[in-house]
């Protein structure tokens, strides 16, 4: 197979996309965990009262965790799929050559 810029982009773009998905997923997951810890601190200080800025926090945290999990899984799947595809190409070239 002749290596052109187009084949290089076809090979590297899914890997780059997977890495970006992993990074953004991790970032969103850390934000959700920080929000949960802040909510626990606020509820511990105020007893049974709830601060105005923390009203819809639980659903937001749940949404952020699901979004982060989705991004992490899709990034992992993309990188794994590309690694398996590249490995199969190398195996095919070695068997033919």
C-alpha positions as CSV (number, residue, x, y, z in Angstrom):
1,X,0.0,0.0,0.0
2,X,1.4,3.4,-1.0
3,X,1.5,5.8,1.9
4,X,-0.1,9.1,0.9
5,X,-1.3,12.0,3.0
6,X,-4.8,10.8,2.6
7,X,-4.0,7.3,4.0
8,X,-2.0,8.9,6.8
9,X,-4.9,11.1,7.8
10,X,-7.3,8.1,7.6
11,X,-5.0,6.3,10.0
12,X,-4.3,9.0,12.5
13,X,-7.6,10.9,12.7
14,X,-9.5,8.1,14.7
15,X,-6.6,7.8,17.1
16,X,-6.5,11.6,17.7
17,X,-10.3,11.6,18.1
18,X,-10.1,8.8,20.6
19,X,-7.4,10.6,22.6
20,X,-9.4,13.8,22.6
21,X,-12.5,11.9,23.8
22,X,-10.6,10.3,26.6
23,X,-9.2,13.7,27.7
24,X,-12.6,15.5,27.6
25,X,-14.3,12.5,29.3
26,X,-11.8,12.6,32.1
27,X,-12.1,16.4,32.5
28,X,-15.9,16.2,32.6
29,X,-15.8,13.3,35.1
30,X,-13.4,15.3,37.4
31,X,-15.8,18.3,37.2
32,X,-18.7,16.1,38.2
33,X,-16.8,14.7,41.2
34,X,-15.8,18.2,42.3
35,X,-19.4,19.4,42.1
36,X,-20.5,16.4,44.2
37,X,-17.9,17.2,46.9
38,X,-18.9,20.9,47.0
39,X,-22.5,19.9,47.4
40,X,-21.7,17.6,50.3
41,X,-19.7,20.4,52.0
42,X,-22.5,22.9,51.5
43,X,-25.1,20.5,52.8
44,X,-22.9,19.6,55.8
45,X,-22.4,23.2,56.8
46,X,-26.0,24.3,56.3
47,X,-27.6,21.3,57.9
48,X,-31.0,20.6,56.3
49,X,-31.2,23.8,54.2
50,X,-30.2,23.8,50.6
51,X,-28.3,26.7,48.9
52,X,-30.0,28.3,45.9
53,X,-27.1,27.5,43.6
54,X,-27.2,23.8,44.5
55,X,-30.9,23.1,43.7
56,X,-30.5,21.0,40.5
57,X,-27.1,19.7,41.2
58,X,-27.8,16.0,41.6
59,X,-29.4,15.7,38.1
60,X,-26.6,17.8,36.6
61,X,-24.0,15.6,38.3
62,X,-25.7,12.4,37.0
63,X,-25.9,13.9,33.5
64,X,-22.2,14.9,33.6
65,X,-21.2,11.4,34.9
66,X,-23.2,9.7,32.1
67,X,-21.7,12.1,29.5
68,X,-18.2,11.5,30.8
69,X,-18.7,7.7,30.8
70,X,-19.9,7.8,27.2
71,X,-16.9,9.9,26.1
72,X,-14.5,7.6,27.9
73,X,-16.0,4.5,26.4
74,X,-16.1,5.8,22.9
75,X,-12.5,7.1,23.1
76,X,-11.4,3.7,24.4
77,X,-13.3,1.9,21.7
78,X,-11.9,4.1,18.9
79,X,-8.3,3.7,20.0
80,X,-8.7,-0.1,20.5
81,X,-10.4,-0.5,17.1
82,X,-7.6,1.5,15.4
83,X,-4.9,-0.5,17.2
84,X,-6.5,-3.8,16.1
85,X,-6.9,-2.5,12.5
86,X,-3.3,-1.4,12.3
87,X,-2.1,-4.7,13.8
88,X,-4.2,-6.7,11.2
89,X,-2.7,-4.6,8.4
90,X,0.9,-5.3,9.6
91,X,0.1,-9.1,9.9
92,X,-1.4,-9.1,6.4
93,X,1.6,-7.4,4.9
94,X,4.0,-9.7,6.7
95,X,2.1,-12.8,5.5
96,X,2.0,-11.5,1.9
97,X,5.6,-10.3,1.8
